């Protein structure tokens, strides 16, 4: 089948988005929210060998769903692999409309 101009443009945008996010996933984490909440709280749990509420971090009272994946990845000493988990979910979200279409 031959792709029209719109389909070709969407494929190019898809490829650019994938590589842009892959570059971000392979770089070290520096954003405050990620360091303090998403990776910081699970790291404190690992260092203390228990899951507990951090009194100085209000965010530690929030539900931790994806952060539990991060905790397992942090046990391997790799915050970049935690970013790759998010990249994997990004690919799934981008691919989902193609399945429906």
C-alpha positions in Angstrom: 0.0 0.0 0.0 1.1 3.5 -0.7 1.1 6.1 2.1 -0.4 9.5 1.5 1.2 12.8 2.5 -0.6 12.9 5.8 0.5 9.4 6.8 4.1 10.1 5.8 4.0 13.3 8.0 2.6 11.4 10.9 5.3 8.7 10.6 8.0 11.4 10.6 6.5 13.0 13.7 6.2 9.6 15.4 9.9 8.8 14.6 11.1 12.3 15.8 9.0 11.9 19.1 10.4 8.5 19.7 14.1 9.5 19.3 13.6 12.7 21.3 12.1 10.8 24.2 14.7 8.0 23.9 17.5 10.7 24.2 15.7 12.0 27.4 15.3 8.5 28.8 19.0 7.7 28.4 20.2 10.9 30.1 20.6 11.2 33.9 17.6 12.4 35.9 17.9 16.0 37.0 14.3 17.3 37.4 13.4 18.3 40.9 10.1 16.4 41.0 11.7 13.2 39.7 14.6 13.4 42.2 12.5 14.3 45.2 9.3 12.3 44.6 9.4 9.7 41.9 12.9 8.3 42.6 13.7 10.0 45.9 11.0 8.3 48.0 11.6 4.8 46.8 15.3 5.3 47.3 14.7 6.2 50.9 12.6 3.1 51.3 15.5 1.0 49.9 18.0 2.7 52.2 15.9 2.1 55.3 14.7 -1.4 54.3 11.0 -0.6 54.8 8.2 1.4 53.2 7.2 4.3 55.5 5.9 7.9 55.3 8.7 10.5 55.1 7.7 13.3 57.5 9.7 15.9 55.4 8.1 14.9 52.1 4.4 15.5 51.7 4.5 13.6 48.4 5.4 10.4 50.2 1.7 10.2 51.3 0.5 9.9 47.7 -0.3 6.6 46.0 2.8 4.9 44.6 2.0 2.9 41.6 4.7 3.3 39.0 7.1 4.3 41.7 7.1 0.6 42.9 8.6 -0.3 39.5 11.2 2.4 40.1 12.0 0.9 43.5 12.9 -2.5 41.9 15.0 -0.7 39.3 16.8 1.4 41.9 17.8 -1.9 43.5 19.9 -2.4 40.4 21.5 1.0 40.8 20.1 2.4 37.6 18.0 5.5 37.4 18.4 5.4 33.6 16.6 2.1 33.5 13.7 3.8 35.4 13.5 6.3 32.6 13.4 3.5 30.1 10.4 2.1 31.9 8.6 5.4 31.3 9.9 5.4 27.7 8.4 1.9 27.2 5.0 3.2 28.4 5.4 6.2 26.0 5.8 3.8 23.1 2.7 1.8 24.2 0.7 5.1 24.4 1.9 6.1 20.9 1.2 2.7 19.4 -2.3 2.3 20.9 -4.0 4.6 18.4 -2.4 2.7 15.6 -4.0 -0.5 16.9 -7.4 1.1 17.0 -7.0 2.7 13.6 
